[in-house]
Amino acid sequence: MKEQYLKNSEKFVDDVCESLVLFGLFDETEGWANCHAHDNSDAEAVYLFWSDEKAAKKLQNSEWASYKVTPIELGVFLDSWLDGMQSQKVFAGVNWDEELYGLEIEAMVLKNSLLEKTQTVSQNDDEVVH
């Protein structure tokens, strides 16, 4: 199973760096969808994000029925979310399945992966132009 979770997180990074948007579930009263960490006792919580709107919608189950699928621009996520998550010991759960399983990723690890991938994508785009 761990291998599938790793593939899901790699797909998240690839897809988000290509589309420049990710998705979360947000409720005006409750805030962003999150849950307790399964694997990391250091984590205060795990905030959930998906690279595709349809996958996020699948989690609008009984617990999160009132939550709306909400897009987050990658630039905003990199600049305004991840540093705060790191300082608050909030991990990211990316492309988790409907059973709420997947990798719990430290915010700075995710930020570094996204930045590294965006640089690779922009270099590839530059090579196509030239």
N, CA, C and O of each residue as an XYZ file, in Angstrom:
520
protein
N       0.821     -1.205      0.000
C       0.000      0.000      0.000
C       0.859      1.262      0.000
O       0.545      2.241     -0.676
N       1.942      1.223      0.764
C       2.801      2.395      0.873
C       3.285      2.840     -0.505
O       3.436      4.034     -0.762
N       3.526      1.874     -1.385
C       3.986      2.199     -2.736
C       2.921      3.005     -3.496
O       3.251      3.947     -4.217
N       1.653      2.635     -3.331
C       0.561      3.372     -3.976
C       0.470      4.792     -3.419
O       0.222      5.737     -4.168
N       0.667      4.946     -2.123
C       0.617      6.274     -1.516
C       1.750      7.146     -2.042
O       1.571      8.346     -2.249
N       2.905      6.547     -2.256
C       4.041      7.273     -2.826
C       3.721      7.719     -4.253
O       4.017      8.852     -4.633
N       3.117      6.827     -5.041
C       2.711      7.177     -6.414
C       1.689      8.308     -6.398
O       1.750      9.216     -7.226
N       0.747      8.254     -5.452
C      -0.271      9.310     -5.338
C       0.374     10.659     -5.030
O      -0.036     11.686     -5.570
N       1.383     10.653     -4.162
C       2.032     11.923     -3.817
C       2.878     12.442     -4.985
O       2.941     13.650     -5.212
N       3.521     11.549     -5.719
C       4.283     11.970     -6.896
C       3.347     12.536     -7.965
O       3.668     13.524     -8.625
N       2.192     11.901     -8.124
C       1.189     12.396     -9.085
C       0.701     13.784     -8.664
O       0.493     14.657     -9.506
N       0.524     13.978     -7.367
C       0.110     15.280     -6.849
C       1.110     16.353     -7.283
O       0.719     17.377     -7.844
N       2.387     16.122     -7.028
C       3.426     17.101     -7.361
C       3.453     17.350     -8.867
O       3.499     18.501     -9.301
N       3.424     16.292     -9.663
C       3.446     16.440    -11.127
C       2.247     17.237    -11.631
O       2.395     18.193    -12.392
N       1.064     16.829    -11.196
C      -0.169     17.461    -11.682
C      -0.280     18.924    -11.253
O      -0.650     19.784    -12.052
N       0.041     19.200     -9.993
C      -0.080     20.571     -9.471
C       0.925     21.496    -10.157
O       0.611     22.651    -10.445
N       2.118     20.996    -10.417
C       3.120     21.838    -11.073
C       2.765     22.095    -12.536
O       3.203     23.086    -13.121
N       1.980     21.212    -13.116
C       1.533     21.424    -14.493
C       0.319     22.349    -14.551
O       0.262     23.249    -15.388
N      -0.649     22.129    -13.663
C      -1.890     22.916    -13.692
C      -1.793     24.212    -12.887
O      -2.579     25.135    -13.098
N      -0.834     24.281    -11.968
C      -0.620     25.432    -11.081
C      -1.776     25.677    -10.109
O      -1.972     26.792     -9.624
N      -2.542     24.605     -9.833
C      -3.645     24.704     -8.877
C      -3.788     23.371     -8.142
O      -3.519     22.305     -8.695
N      -4.222     23.460     -6.872
C      -4.550     22.276     -6.099
C      -5.882     22.528     -5.425
O      -6.415     23.636     -5.485
N      -6.421     21.504     -4.782
C      -7.768     21.619     -4.223
C      -7.802     21.136     -2.784
O      -7.121     20.182     -2.408
N      -8.610     21.818     -1.994
C      -8.887     21.400     -0.635
C     -10.377     21.446     -0.402
O     -11.128     21.896     -1.268
N     -10.812     20.991      0.745
C     -12.217     21.084      1.132
C     -12.312     22.141      2.229
O     -11.604     22.075      3.234
N     -13.196     23.116      2.021
C     -13.296     24.244      2.958
C     -14.739     24.452      3.393
O     -15.667     24.376      2.588
N     -14.907     24.717      4.686
C     -16.205     25.055      5.254
C     -16.062     26.386      5.984
O     -15.110     26.585      6.739
N     -16.999     27.289      5.761
C     -16.944     28.639      6.353
C     -16.786     28.599      7.873
O     -16.089     29.440      8.441
N     -17.415     27.648      8.528
C     -17.385     27.561      9.982
C     -16.214     26.728     10.497
O     -15.552     27.100     11.466
N     -15.970     25.607      9.841
C     -14.978     24.633     10.328
C     -13.569     24.859      9.787
O     -12.599     24.367     10.363
N     -13.450     25.603      8.678
C     -12.138     25.805      8.066
C     -11.819     24.700      7.069
O     -12.719     24.142      6.441
N     -10.548     24.391      6.927
C     -10.075     23.413      5.940
C     -10.160     22.004      6.499
O      -9.912     21.774      7.682
N     -10.514     21.063      5.631
C     -10.609     19.665      6.032
C      -9.252     19.172      6.515
O      -8.233     19.359      5.851
N      -9.261     18.546      7.674
C      -8.035     17.976      8.231
C      -8.397     16.813      9.134
O      -9.560     16.613      9.485
N      -7.391     16.058      9.498
C      -7.606     14.926     10.384
C      -6.351     14.689     11.212
O      -5.344     15.380     11.054
N      -6.427     13.714     12.086
C      -5.270     13.351     12.910
C      -4.282     12.554     12.072
O      -4.659     11.846     11.138
N      -3.024     12.684     12.422
C      -1.983     11.924     11.733
C      -2.083     10.450     12.122
O      -2.386     10.114     13.266
N      -1.822      9.582     11.152
C      -1.780      8.141     11.403
C      -0.368      7.713     11.788
O      -0.178      6.875     12.671
N       0.627      8.305     11.108
C       2.003      7.816     11.195
C       2.979      8.731     11.919
O       4.080      8.298     12.258
N       2.609      9.979     12.165
C       3.560     10.948     12.715
C       3.053     11.519     14.024
O       2.130     12.333     14.041
N       3.655     11.093     15.112
C       3.222     11.593     16.419
C       3.592     13.069     16.600
O       3.035     13.751     17.460
N       4.542     13.564     15.778
C       4.939     14.972     15.846
C       3.894     15.903     15.249
O       3.868     17.092     15.566
N       3.042     15.377     14.396
C       2.086     16.219     13.665
C       0.906     16.605     14.551
O       0.315     15.767     15.233
N       0.582     17.884     14.522
C      -0.605     18.378     15.225
C      -1.874     18.003     14.461
O      -2.916     17.734     15.059
N      -1.771     17.990     13.137
C      -2.894     17.652     12.263
C      -2.343     17.382     10.864
O      -1.175     17.642     10.575
N      -3.206     16.860     10.013
C      -2.866     16.672      8.603
C      -3.943     17.386      7.788
O      -5.121     17.037      7.857
N      -3.526     18.388      7.019
C      -4.441     19.083      6.111
C      -4.436     18.334      4.785
O      -3.389     17.894      4.308
N      -5.605     18.197      4.206
C      -5.761     17.375      3.013
C      -5.869     18.215      1.747
O      -6.596     19.207      1.696
N      -5.121     17.790      0.721
C      -5.101     18.482     -0.568
C      -5.091     17.444     -1.689
O      -4.560     16.343     -1.543
N      -5.694     17.833     -2.808
C      -5.733     16.955     -3.977
C      -5.314     17.724     -5.216
O      -5.458     18.944     -5.296
N      -4.790     16.978     -6.180
C      -4.356     17.601     -7.429
C      -5.500     17.685     -8.430
O      -5.355     18.274     -9.501
N      -6.629     17.099     -8.081
C      -7.737     17.092     -9.023
C      -9.061     17.244     -8.271
O      -9.288     16.645     -7.219
N      -9.901     18.055     -8.849
C     -11.168     18.416     -8.223
C     -12.051     17.201     -7.965
O     -12.707     17.119     -6.927
N     -12.072     16.261     -8.901
C     -12.917     15.064     -8.755
C     -12.501     14.235     -7.545
O     -13.354     13.722     -6.820
N     -11.210     14.104     -7.327
C     -10.724     13.338     -6.177
C     -11.128     14.010     -4.871
O     -11.489     13.333     -3.908
N     -11.070     15.326     -4.836
C     -11.487     16.058     -3.634
C     -12.982     15.861     -3.381
O     -13.403     15.700     -2.235
N     -13.773     15.874     -4.438
C     -15.232     15.706     -4.301
C     -15.593     14.365     -3.686
O     -16.599     14.253     -2.985
N     -14.784     13.349     -3.940
C     -15.066     12.023     -3.390
C     -15.028     12.019     -1.866
O     -15.601     11.129     -1.237
N     -14.363     12.995     -1.270
C     -14.251     13.058      0.184
C     -15.326     13.935      0.809
O     -15.319     14.160      2.019
N     -16.238     14.424      0.001
C     -17.364     15.180      0.562
C     -18.367     14.162      1.118
O     -19.515     14.097      0.681
N     -17.909     13.380      2.079
C     -18.728     12.329      2.670
C     -19.536     12.902      3.832
O     -19.675     14.118      3.954
N     -20.056     12.045      4.666
C     -20.908     12.523      5.761
C     -20.176     13.515      6.669
O     -20.765     14.507      7.098
N     -18.909     13.259      6.964
C     -18.155     14.147      7.849
C     -17.928     15.520      7.208
O     -17.955     16.539      7.897
N     -17.706     15.545      5.905
C     -17.367     16.781      5.206
C     -18.400     17.163      4.141
O     -18.058     17.793      3.140
N     -19.638     16.787      4.354
C     -20.692     17.062      3.372
C     -20.902     18.559      3.152
O     -21.248     18.972      2.045
N     -20.702     19.370      4.176
C     -20.927     20.815      4.053
C     -19.719     21.554      3.467
O     -19.799     22.749      3.184
N     -18.621     20.856      3.290
C     -17.395     21.471      2.775
C     -17.475     21.621      1.263
O     -18.049     20.776      0.576
N     -16.900     22.690      0.754
C     -16.869     22.954     -0.689
C     -15.470     22.679     -1.225
O     -14.470     23.009     -0.586
N     -15.414     22.077     -2.396
C     -14.125     21.900     -3.057
C     -13.635     23.290     -3.448
O     -14.317     24.021     -4.166
N     -12.452     23.643     -2.970
C     -11.940     24.999     -3.132
C     -10.550     24.969     -3.760
O      -9.639     24.333     -3.229
N     -10.386     25.660     -4.896
C      -9.067     25.695     -5.534
C      -8.103     26.618     -4.786
O      -8.506     27.629     -4.210
N      -6.838     26.248     -4.809
C      -5.771     27.065     -4.222
C      -4.684     27.185     -5.285
O      -4.187     26.174     -5.781
N      -4.315     28.409     -5.636
C      -3.256     28.606     -6.625
C      -1.931     28.129     -6.037
O      -1.649     28.346     -4.858
N      -1.131     27.483     -6.863
C       0.147     26.946     -6.401
C       1.024     28.043     -5.795
O       1.637     27.827     -4.749
N       1.095     29.210     -6.430
C       1.914     30.298     -5.906
C       1.494     30.706     -4.506
O       2.347     30.947     -3.652
N       0.207     30.785     -4.260
C      -0.324     31.133     -2.939
C       0.017     30.030     -1.937
O       0.396     30.310     -0.800
N      -0.120     28.785     -2.366
C       0.189     27.644     -1.505
C       1.657     27.665     -1.083
O       1.986     27.448      0.083
N       2.526     27.930     -2.048
C       3.962     27.977     -1.751
C       4.323     29.165     -0.860
O       5.127     29.032      0.062
N       3.728     30.322     -1.138
C       4.092     31.554     -0.426
C       3.387     31.726      0.923
O       3.953     32.297      1.855
N       2.155     31.231      1.020
C       1.337     31.570      2.194
C       0.931     30.388      3.075
O       0.502     30.593      4.211
N       1.053     29.183      2.587
C       0.563     28.045      3.355
C       1.667     27.251      4.043
O       1.631     27.036      5.255
N       2.634     26.823      3.264
C       3.547     25.774      3.726
C       4.460     26.196      4.880
O       4.723     25.389      5.772
N       4.941     27.421      4.885
C       5.777     27.874      5.997
C       4.979     27.873      7.312
O       5.475     27.440      8.353
N       3.756     28.359      7.242
C       2.895     28.367      8.427
C       2.561     26.962      8.899
O       2.541     26.691     10.100
N       2.300     26.077      7.958
C       2.026     24.688      8.316
C       3.233     24.078      9.023
O       3.090     23.369     10.020
N       4.423     24.363      8.494
C       5.645     23.817      9.099
C       5.798     24.308     10.537
O       6.081     23.520     11.439
N       5.610     25.609     10.747
C       5.802     26.162     12.091
C       4.742     25.653     13.076
O       4.987     25.599     14.281
N       3.569     25.283     12.561
C       2.502     24.769     13.423
C       2.497     23.245     13.515
O       1.605     22.656     14.125
N       3.500     22.612     12.905
C       3.612     21.145     12.877
C       2.389     20.488     12.251
O       1.911     19.454     12.719
N       1.893     21.107     11.185
C       0.792     20.556     10.409
C       1.389     19.914      9.161
O       2.117     20.558      8.405
N       1.078     18.660      8.957
C       1.575     17.936      7.797
C       0.559     18.044      6.662
O      -0.583     18.449      6.879
N       0.978     17.681      5.460
C       0.084     17.675      4.295
C      -0.229     16.238      3.920
O       0.659     15.390      3.837
N      -1.489     15.986      3.700
C      -1.933     14.708      3.160
C      -2.350     14.968      1.722
O      -3.370     15.614      1.481
N      -1.580     14.476      0.767
C      -1.856     14.803     -0.640
C      -2.399     13.592     -1.382
O      -1.882     12.480     -1.276
N      -3.466     13.850     -2.142
C      -4.135     12.814     -2.927
C      -4.472     11.578     -2.095
O      -4.283     10.443     -2.532
N      -4.980     11.830     -0.875
C      -5.410     10.720     -0.032
C      -6.625     10.057     -0.654
O      -7.385     10.688     -1.389
N      -6.800      8.782     -0.353
C      -7.927      8.030     -0.913
C      -9.189      8.249     -0.070
O      -9.175      8.972      0.926
N     -10.259      7.614     -0.493
C     -11.550      7.804      0.167
C     -11.582      7.228      1.574
O     -12.469      7.562      2.361
N     -10.634      6.375      1.896
C     -10.538      5.807      3.243
C      -9.662      6.669      4.154
O      -9.369      6.291      5.288
N      -9.248      7.832      3.640
C      -8.374      8.766      4.353
C      -7.001      8.165      4.660
O      -6.481      8.286      5.770
N      -6.440      7.525      3.659
C      -5.086      7.006      3.772
C      -4.216      7.568      2.671
O      -4.659      7.774      1.541
N      -2.969      7.811      3.024
C      -1.976      8.315      2.098
C      -0.754      8.738      2.892
O      -0.690      8.533      4.105
N       0.201      9.320      2.216
C       1.406      9.781      2.901
C       1.125     11.062      3.676
O       0.367     11.925      3.234
N       1.752     11.164      4.835
C       1.738     12.392      5.622
C       3.088     13.047      5.383
O       4.124     12.507      5.769
N       3.075     14.200      4.752
C       4.313     14.829      4.307
C       4.553     16.114      5.093
O       3.662     16.953      5.226
N       5.758     16.252      5.604
C       6.133     17.501      6.267
C       6.000     18.646      5.267
O       6.332     18.490      4.092
N       5.522     19.782      5.728
C       5.261     20.918      4.837
C       6.501     21.339      4.049
O       6.399     21.635      2.858
N       7.667     21.371      4.693
C       8.889     21.799      3.982
C       9.339     20.767      2.953
O       9.906     21.128      1.922
N       9.096     19.511      3.218
C       9.426     18.464      2.244
C       8.549     18.642      1.008
O       9.033     18.553     -0.120
N       7.259     18.892      1.224
C       6.354     19.122      0.096
C       6.744     20.394     -0.652
O       6.762     20.413     -1.883
N       7.052     21.447      0.082
C       7.437     22.709     -0.559
C       8.672     22.505     -1.438
O       8.709     22.971     -2.577
N       9.674     21.814     -0.914
C      10.887     21.560     -1.696
C      10.599     20.726     -2.940
O      11.149     20.995     -4.007
N       9.742     19.718     -2.810
C       9.375     18.895     -3.971
C       8.668     19.721     -5.040
O       8.954     19.592     -6.230
N       7.741     20.571     -4.601
C       7.012     21.411     -5.552
C       7.943     22.425     -6.222
O       7.861     22.635     -7.433
N       8.815     23.045     -5.449
C       9.740     24.023     -6.028
C      10.700     23.356     -7.018
O      10.969     23.890     -8.094
N      11.203     22.200     -6.642
C      12.115     21.470     -7.524
C      11.408     21.103     -8.832
O      11.980     21.247     -9.913
N      10.182     20.635     -8.729
C       9.423     20.236     -9.921
C       9.080     21.453    -10.779
O       9.162     21.376    -12.005
N       8.697     22.572    -10.165
C       8.356     23.760    -10.961
C       9.581     24.267    -11.709
O       9.459     24.754    -12.833
N      10.754     24.160    -11.104
C      11.981     24.563    -11.800
C      12.253     23.648    -12.984
O      12.650     24.116    -14.051
N      12.043     22.354    -12.808
C      12.237     21.395    -13.897
C      11.257     21.667    -15.033
O      11.631     21.648    -16.205
N       9.999     21.919    -14.673
C       8.962     22.204    -15.678
C       9.307     23.475    -16.443
O       9.205     23.506    -17.669
N       9.720     24.536    -15.724
C      10.025     25.800    -16.414
C      11.267     25.657    -17.289
O      11.337     26.272    -18.353
N      12.248     24.862    -16.868
C      13.425     24.619    -17.710
C      13.032     23.882    -18.983
O      13.515     24.195    -20.071
N      12.145     22.895    -18.832
C      11.676     22.154    -20.008
C      10.897     23.055    -20.950
O      11.020     22.933    -22.169
N      10.093     23.960    -20.397
C       9.337     24.908    -21.215
C      10.290     25.834    -21.965
O      10.067     26.142    -23.135
N      11.357     26.278    -21.290
C      12.353     27.138    -21.936
C      13.030     26.420    -23.102
O      13.286     27.015    -24.149
N      13.313     25.136    -22.904
C      13.982     24.369    -23.959
C      13.073     24.212    -25.161
O      13.548     24.206    -26.296
N      11.776     24.085    -24.934
C      10.820     23.954    -26.039
C      10.755     25.248    -26.834
O      10.645     25.212    -28.059
N      10.820     26.396    -26.155
C      10.741     27.699    -26.812
C      11.972     27.960    -27.676
O      11.856     28.526    -28.762
N      13.145     27.553    -27.205
C      14.378     27.858    -27.917
C      14.653     26.909    -29.019
O      15.663     27.041    -29.711
